[in-house]
Amino acid sequence: MQVVDQIPGFAERVRSGRREERFYGATDLPNFLRRPSGPGWALVGDAGCHKDPMMAHGICDAFRDADFLSTAIHEGLAGDCRLDDALLKNESRRNQITMTEYRENIAAARFTPVSSGLLQLRLALRGNPEDTKRFVMALEGWISPDEFFNPDNLGRILANAGLTPLAPLRHQYTGAAQNL
């Protein structure tokens, strides 16, 4: 309530309300990857790959997985390949795209410090909506991580922000140290 009291007008509204139930918290939420499909069923989002809610990726994962799943189903039903093969390819694609974010999310939930290179990149992205959009798209798997996390692109972003690289950024998608 001390935080609520700092917001003029809001504290009065909160205090005049009535709590309907006790507050619930969540701790020790399991992180897992499940097989996302089988005979007659499929999973998307948290149902197939649950991450700690620290970074709130669930809805983005659900939309991404639904898009990938619909493509796989189309390929199977259109006869481009066997449906089972398309669904296995979908699982592999989901796993490849989500694993870095999965690990980064666990690190964030543990409050692991962010590298100086990544902090510098985030600073360079401030006020740069186009490259910020591409950064998020690379993290979410909508574009190839190599398209964003390559030395030329990172150098361009830093130069446009008037920054010089502090430290190499090792991005887990590429596994290569990038000049950042």
ChimeraX commands (.cxc) that place a marker at each C-alpha (Angstrom):
marker #1 position 0.00,0.00,0.00 radius 0.5
marker #1 position 3.00,2.32,0.42 radius 0.5
marker #1 position 3.52,2.23,-3.34 radius 0.5
marker #1 position -0.20,2.77,-4.01 radius 0.5
marker #1 position -0.13,5.78,-1.68 radius 0.5
marker #1 position 2.42,7.45,-3.96 radius 0.5
marker #1 position -0.07,7.67,-6.83 radius 0.5
marker #1 position -2.43,10.63,-6.35 radius 0.5
marker #1 position -6.08,9.68,-6.63 radius 0.5
marker #1 position -5.35,6.00,-6.99 radius 0.5
marker #1 position -4.82,5.26,-3.31 radius 0.5
marker #1 position -8.27,6.58,-2.43 radius 0.5
marker #1 position -9.87,4.39,-5.09 radius 0.5
marker #1 position -8.01,1.29,-3.89 radius 0.5
marker #1 position -8.79,1.96,-0.23 radius 0.5
marker #1 position -12.50,2.52,-0.97 radius 0.5
marker #1 position -12.73,-0.83,-2.74 radius 0.5
marker #1 position -13.43,-4.17,-1.16 radius 0.5
marker #1 position -11.15,-7.14,-1.59 radius 0.5
marker #1 position -13.16,-10.13,-2.76 radius 0.5
marker #1 position -10.52,-12.76,-2.00 radius 0.5
marker #1 position -7.12,-13.08,-0.46 radius 0.5
marker #1 position -4.08,-12.25,-2.60 radius 0.5
marker #1 position -2.49,-15.22,-4.32 radius 0.5
marker #1 position 1.16,-15.50,-5.19 radius 0.5
marker #1 position 3.03,-17.95,-7.32 radius 0.5
marker #1 position 6.45,-19.38,-6.61 radius 0.5
marker #1 position 8.45,-22.28,-7.88 radius 0.5
marker #1 position 6.56,-22.49,-11.15 radius 0.5
marker #1 position 7.99,-25.34,-13.20 radius 0.5
marker #1 position 9.71,-24.57,-16.48 radius 0.5
marker #1 position 9.15,-27.31,-19.05 radius 0.5
marker #1 position 9.01,-28.29,-22.70 radius 0.5
marker #1 position 6.38,-30.82,-23.68 radius 0.5
marker #1 position 5.86,-32.62,-26.94 radius 0.5
marker #1 position 3.45,-30.15,-28.60 radius 0.5
marker #1 position 1.39,-32.60,-30.67 radius 0.5
marker #1 position 0.13,-36.13,-30.98 radius 0.5
marker #1 position -2.70,-38.07,-32.61 radius 0.5
marker #1 position -5.61,-35.62,-32.74 radius 0.5
marker #1 position -4.19,-32.95,-30.43 radius 0.5
marker #1 position -1.75,-30.05,-30.35 radius 0.5
marker #1 position -0.46,-27.58,-27.76 radius 0.5
marker #1 position 0.64,-23.96,-28.13 radius 0.5
marker #1 position 2.11,-21.41,-25.74 radius 0.5
marker #1 position 2.46,-22.28,-22.05 radius 0.5
marker #1 position 0.72,-25.63,-22.53 radius 0.5
marker #1 position 3.67,-26.88,-24.58 radius 0.5
marker #1 position 6.51,-24.75,-23.23 radius 0.5
marker #1 position 6.06,-23.09,-19.86 radius 0.5
marker #1 position 8.50,-20.41,-18.78 radius 0.5
marker #1 position 8.54,-18.53,-15.52 radius 0.5
marker #1 position 6.20,-15.55,-16.02 radius 0.5
marker #1 position 9.04,-13.15,-15.11 radius 0.5
marker #1 position 9.33,-11.82,-18.67 radius 0.5
marker #1 position 5.69,-12.33,-19.69 radius 0.5
marker #1 position 6.38,-14.22,-22.92 radius 0.5
marker #1 position 3.38,-16.53,-22.71 radius 0.5
marker #1 position 1.02,-14.74,-25.09 radius 0.5
marker #1 position 3.78,-14.07,-27.63 radius 0.5
marker #1 position 4.74,-17.75,-27.51 radius 0.5
marker #1 position 1.10,-18.76,-27.94 radius 0.5
marker #1 position 0.66,-16.60,-31.05 radius 0.5
marker #1 position 3.99,-17.75,-32.50 radius 0.5
marker #1 position 3.26,-21.41,-31.80 radius 0.5
marker #1 position -0.24,-21.14,-33.27 radius 0.5
marker #1 position 1.22,-19.60,-36.43 radius 0.5
marker #1 position 3.85,-22.35,-36.72 radius 0.5
marker #1 position 1.28,-25.04,-35.95 radius 0.5
marker #1 position -1.15,-23.80,-38.59 radius 0.5
marker #1 position 1.66,-23.86,-41.16 radius 0.5
marker #1 position 2.57,-27.42,-40.17 radius 0.5
marker #1 position -1.05,-28.57,-40.36 radius 0.5
marker #1 position -1.45,-26.93,-43.75 radius 0.5
marker #1 position 1.71,-28.64,-45.07 radius 0.5
marker #1 position 0.43,-32.01,-43.84 radius 0.5
marker #1 position -3.14,-31.65,-45.08 radius 0.5
marker #1 position -2.09,-30.13,-48.42 radius 0.5
marker #1 position 0.10,-33.16,-49.07 radius 0.5
marker #1 position 3.39,-31.23,-49.04 radius 0.5
marker #1 position 4.64,-33.85,-46.56 radius 0.5
marker #1 position 3.25,-36.34,-44.09 radius 0.5
marker #1 position 1.35,-34.62,-41.27 radius 0.5
marker #1 position 3.46,-36.43,-38.65 radius 0.5
marker #1 position 6.64,-35.15,-40.28 radius 0.5
marker #1 position 5.27,-31.60,-40.45 radius 0.5
marker #1 position 4.36,-31.72,-36.76 radius 0.5
marker #1 position 7.81,-33.05,-35.81 radius 0.5
marker #1 position 9.38,-30.23,-37.83 radius 0.5
marker #1 position 7.10,-27.80,-35.99 radius 0.5
marker #1 position 8.30,-29.16,-32.62 radius 0.5
marker #1 position 11.93,-28.87,-33.66 radius 0.5
marker #1 position 11.41,-25.30,-34.88 radius 0.5
marker #1 position 9.62,-24.31,-31.66 radius 0.5
marker #1 position 12.37,-25.85,-29.53 radius 0.5
marker #1 position 15.18,-24.21,-31.48 radius 0.5
marker #1 position 13.58,-20.77,-31.35 radius 0.5
marker #1 position 12.48,-20.89,-27.72 radius 0.5
marker #1 position 15.50,-22.42,-25.95 radius 0.5
marker #1 position 17.59,-19.26,-25.72 radius 0.5
marker #1 position 14.63,-17.26,-24.45 radius 0.5
marker #1 position 13.80,-20.14,-22.11 radius 0.5
marker #1 position 17.27,-19.96,-20.55 radius 0.5
marker #1 position 17.34,-16.14,-20.52 radius 0.5
marker #1 position 13.95,-16.10,-18.81 radius 0.5
marker #1 position 15.17,-18.44,-16.08 radius 0.5
marker #1 position 18.24,-16.22,-15.60 radius 0.5
marker #1 position 16.00,-13.13,-15.36 radius 0.5
marker #1 position 13.75,-14.85,-12.82 radius 0.5
marker #1 position 16.88,-15.56,-10.76 radius 0.5
marker #1 position 17.89,-11.90,-11.18 radius 0.5
marker #1 position 21.13,-12.87,-12.91 radius 0.5
marker #1 position 22.93,-9.65,-13.96 radius 0.5
marker #1 position 22.63,-8.68,-17.62 radius 0.5
marker #1 position 25.92,-8.49,-19.54 radius 0.5
marker #1 position 27.44,-5.08,-20.24 radius 0.5
marker #1 position 27.20,-5.79,-23.98 radius 0.5
marker #1 position 23.47,-6.45,-23.81 radius 0.5
marker #1 position 22.93,-3.38,-21.62 radius 0.5
marker #1 position 24.79,-1.32,-24.21 radius 0.5
marker #1 position 22.64,-2.73,-27.01 radius 0.5
marker #1 position 19.47,-1.92,-25.07 radius 0.5
marker #1 position 20.76,1.63,-24.55 radius 0.5
marker #1 position 21.45,1.95,-28.28 radius 0.5
marker #1 position 17.92,0.75,-29.07 radius 0.5
marker #1 position 16.29,3.50,-27.00 radius 0.5
marker #1 position 14.42,5.85,-29.29 radius 0.5
marker #1 position 14.98,3.49,-32.23 radius 0.5
marker #1 position 11.59,1.83,-32.80 radius 0.5
marker #1 position 12.49,0.07,-36.05 radius 0.5
marker #1 position 15.57,-1.69,-34.71 radius 0.5
marker #1 position 13.81,-2.37,-31.39 radius 0.5
marker #1 position 11.06,-4.10,-33.34 radius 0.5
marker #1 position 13.64,-6.20,-35.20 radius 0.5
marker #1 position 15.41,-7.02,-31.90 radius 0.5
marker #1 position 12.16,-8.35,-30.42 radius 0.5
marker #1 position 11.36,-10.21,-33.65 radius 0.5
marker #1 position 14.77,-11.92,-33.49 radius 0.5
marker #1 position 14.22,-12.86,-29.84 radius 0.5
marker #1 position 10.75,-14.22,-30.60 radius 0.5
marker #1 position 11.86,-16.16,-33.68 radius 0.5
marker #1 position 9.96,-14.10,-36.26 radius 0.5
marker #1 position 13.18,-13.26,-38.09 radius 0.5
marker #1 position 16.47,-15.13,-38.15 radius 0.5
marker #1 position 18.61,-14.19,-35.15 radius 0.5
marker #1 position 21.58,-13.95,-37.54 radius 0.5
marker #1 position 19.71,-11.22,-39.41 radius 0.5
marker #1 position 19.77,-9.04,-36.29 radius 0.5
marker #1 position 22.71,-10.31,-34.21 radius 0.5
marker #1 position 25.39,-9.96,-36.84 radius 0.5
marker #1 position 28.43,-7.68,-36.37 radius 0.5
marker #1 position 27.50,-5.30,-39.19 radius 0.5
marker #1 position 23.97,-4.72,-37.91 radius 0.5
marker #1 position 25.03,-4.38,-34.27 radius 0.5
marker #1 position 27.83,-2.00,-35.28 radius 0.5
marker #1 position 25.36,0.12,-37.28 radius 0.5
marker #1 position 22.94,0.33,-34.34 radius 0.5
marker #1 position 25.70,1.31,-31.91 radius 0.5
marker #1 position 27.19,3.87,-34.31 radius 0.5
marker #1 position 23.79,5.48,-34.91 radius 0.5
marker #1 position 23.44,5.84,-31.13 radius 0.5
marker #1 position 26.93,7.33,-30.87 radius 0.5
marker #1 position 28.27,4.34,-28.93 radius 0.5
marker #1 position 31.37,2.22,-29.36 radius 0.5
marker #1 position 31.44,-1.42,-28.30 radius 0.5
marker #1 position 32.17,-2.01,-24.61 radius 0.5
marker #1 position 32.31,-5.79,-24.71 radius 0.5
marker #1 position 31.51,-8.64,-27.06 radius 0.5
marker #1 position 27.94,-9.83,-26.88 radius 0.5
marker #1 position 27.64,-13.59,-26.93 radius 0.5
marker #1 position 24.17,-14.20,-28.14 radius 0.5
marker #1 position 23.00,-17.72,-27.47 radius 0.5
marker #1 position 21.05,-17.89,-30.74 radius 0.5
marker #1 position 24.18,-17.73,-32.82 radius 0.5
marker #1 position 26.61,-19.00,-30.22 radius 0.5
marker #1 position 29.17,-16.58,-31.63 radius 0.5
marker #1 position 30.65,-13.55,-29.95 radius 0.5
marker #1 position 29.30,-10.46,-31.69 radius 0.5
marker #1 position 31.13,-7.15,-31.79 radius 0.5
marker #1 position 29.12,-5.13,-29.36 radius 0.5
marker link #1:1,2 radius 0.2
marker link #1:2,3 radius 0.2
marker link #1:3,4 radius 0.2
marker link #1:4,5 radius 0.2
marker link #1:5,6 radius 0.2
marker link #1:6,7 radius 0.2
marker link #1:7,8 radius 0.2
marker link #1:8,9 radius 0.2
marker link #1:9,10 radius 0.2
marker link #1:10,11 radius 0.2
marker link #1:11,12 radius 0.2
marker link #1:12,13 radius 0.2
marker link #1:13,14 radius 0.2
marker link #1:14,15 radius 0.2
marker link #1:15,16 radius 0.2
marker link #1:16,17 radius 0.2
marker link #1:17,18 radius 0.2
marker link #1:18,19 radius 0.2
marker link #1:19,20 radius 0.2
marker link #1:20,21 radius 0.2
marker link #1:21,22 radius 0.2
marker link #1:22,23 radius 0.2
marker link #1:23,24 radius 0.2
marker link #1:24,25 radius 0.2
marker link #1:25,26 radius 0.2
marker link #1:26,27 radius 0.2
marker link #1:27,28 radius 0.2
marker link #1:28,29 radius 0.2
marker link #1:29,30 radius 0.2
marker link #1:30,31 radius 0.2
marker link #1:31,32 radius 0.2
marker link #1:32,33 radius 0.2
marker link #1:33,34 radius 0.2
marker link #1:34,35 radius 0.2
marker link #1:35,36 radius 0.2
marker link #1:36,37 radius 0.2
marker link #1:37,38 radius 0.2
marker link #1:38,39 radius 0.2
marker link #1:39,40 radius 0.2
marker link #1:40,41 radius 0.2
marker link #1:41,42 radius 0.2
marker link #1:42,43 radius 0.2
marker link #1:43,44 radius 0.2
marker link #1:44,45 radius 0.2
marker link #1:45,46 radius 0.2
marker link #1:46,47 radius 0.2
marker link #1:47,48 radius 0.2
marker link #1:48,49 radius 0.2
marker link #1:49,50 radius 0.2
marker link #1:50,51 radius 0.2
marker link #1:51,52 radius 0.2
marker link #1:52,53 radius 0.2
marker link #1:53,54 radius 0.2
marker link #1:54,55 radius 0.2
marker link #1:55,56 radius 0.2
marker link #1:56,57 radius 0.2
marker link #1:57,58 radius 0.2
marker link #1:58,59 radius 0.2
marker link #1:59,60 radius 0.2
marker link #1:60,61 radius 0.2
marker link #1:61,62 radius 0.2
marker link #1:62,63 radius 0.2
marker link #1:63,64 radius 0.2
marker link #1:64,65 radius 0.2
marker link #1:65,66 radius 0.2
marker link #1:66,67 radius 0.2
marker link #1:67,68 radius 0.2
marker link #1:68,69 radius 0.2
marker link #1:69,70 radius 0.2
marker link #1:70,71 radius 0.2
marker link #1:71,72 radius 0.2
marker link #1:72,73 radius 0.2
marker link #1:73,74 radius 0.2
marker link #1:74,75 radius 0.2
marker link #1:75,76 radius 0.2
marker link #1:76,77 radius 0.2
marker link #1:77,78 radius 0.2
marker link #1:78,79 radius 0.2
marker link #1:79,80 radius 0.2
marker link #1:80,81 radius 0.2
marker link #1:81,82 radius 0.2
marker link #1:82,83 radius 0.2
marker link #1:83,84 radius 0.2
marker link #1:84,85 radius 0.2
marker link #1:85,86 radius 0.2
marker link #1:86,87 radius 0.2
marker link #1:87,88 radius 0.2
marker link #1:88,89 radius 0.2
marker link #1:89,90 radius 0.2
marker link #1:90,91 radius 0.2
marker link #1:91,92 radius 0.2
marker link #1:92,93 radius 0.2
marker link #1:93,94 radius 0.2
marker link #1:94,95 radius 0.2
marker link #1:95,96 radius 0.2
marker link #1:96,97 radius 0.2
marker link #1:97,98 radius 0.2
marker link #1:98,99 radius 0.2
marker link #1:99,100 radius 0.2
marker link #1:100,101 radius 0.2
marker link #1:101,102 radius 0.2
marker link #1:102,103 radius 0.2
marker link #1:103,104 radius 0.2
marker link #1:104,105 radius 0.2
marker link #1:105,106 radius 0.2
marker link #1:106,107 radius 0.2
marker link #1:107,108 radius 0.2
marker link #1:108,109 radius 0.2
marker link #1:109,110 radius 0.2
marker link #1:110,111 radius 0.2
marker link #1:111,112 radius 0.2
marker link #1:112,113 radius 0.2
marker link #1:113,114 radius 0.2
marker link #1:114,115 radius 0.2
marker link #1:115,116 radius 0.2
marker link #1:116,117 radius 0.2
marker link #1:117,118 radius 0.2
marker link #1:118,119 radius 0.2
marker link #1:119,120 radius 0.2
marker link #1:120,121 radius 0.2
marker link #1:121,122 radius 0.2
marker link #1:122,123 radius 0.2
marker link #1:123,124 radius 0.2
marker link #1:124,125 radius 0.2
marker link #1:125,126 radius 0.2
marker link #1:126,127 radius 0.2
marker link #1:127,128 radius 0.2
marker link #1:128,129 radius 0.2
marker link #1:129,130 radius 0.2
marker link #1:130,131 radius 0.2
marker link #1:131,132 radius 0.2
marker link #1:132,133 radius 0.2
marker link #1:133,134 radius 0.2
marker link #1:134,135 radius 0.2
marker link #1:135,136 radius 0.2
marker link #1:136,137 radius 0.2
marker link #1:137,138 radius 0.2
marker link #1:138,139 radius 0.2
marker link #1:139,140 radius 0.2
marker link #1:140,141 radius 0.2
marker link #1:141,142 radius 0.2
marker link #1:142,143 radius 0.2
marker link #1:143,144 radius 0.2
marker link #1:144,145 radius 0.2
marker link #1:145,146 radius 0.2
marker link #1:146,147 radius 0.2
marker link #1:147,148 radius 0.2
marker link #1:148,149 radius 0.2
marker link #1:149,150 radius 0.2
marker link #1:150,151 radius 0.2
marker link #1:151,152 radius 0.2
marker link #1:152,153 radius 0.2
marker link #1:153,154 radius 0.2
marker link #1:154,155 radius 0.2
marker link #1:155,156 radius 0.2
marker link #1:156,157 radius 0.2
marker link #1:157,158 radius 0.2
marker link #1:158,159 radius 0.2
marker link #1:159,160 radius 0.2
marker link #1:160,161 radius 0.2
marker link #1:161,162 radius 0.2
marker link #1:162,163 radius 0.2
marker link #1:163,164 radius 0.2
marker link #1:164,165 radius 0.2
marker link #1:165,166 radius 0.2
marker link #1:166,167 radius 0.2
marker link #1:167,168 radius 0.2
marker link #1:168,169 radius 0.2
marker link #1:169,170 radius 0.2
marker link #1:170,171 radius 0.2
marker link #1:171,172 radius 0.2
marker link #1:172,173 radius 0.2
marker link #1:173,174 radius 0.2
marker link #1:174,175 radius 0.2
marker link #1:175,176 radius 0.2
marker link #1:176,177 radius 0.2
marker link #1:177,178 radius 0.2
marker link #1:178,179 radius 0.2
marker link #1:179,180 radius 0.2
view
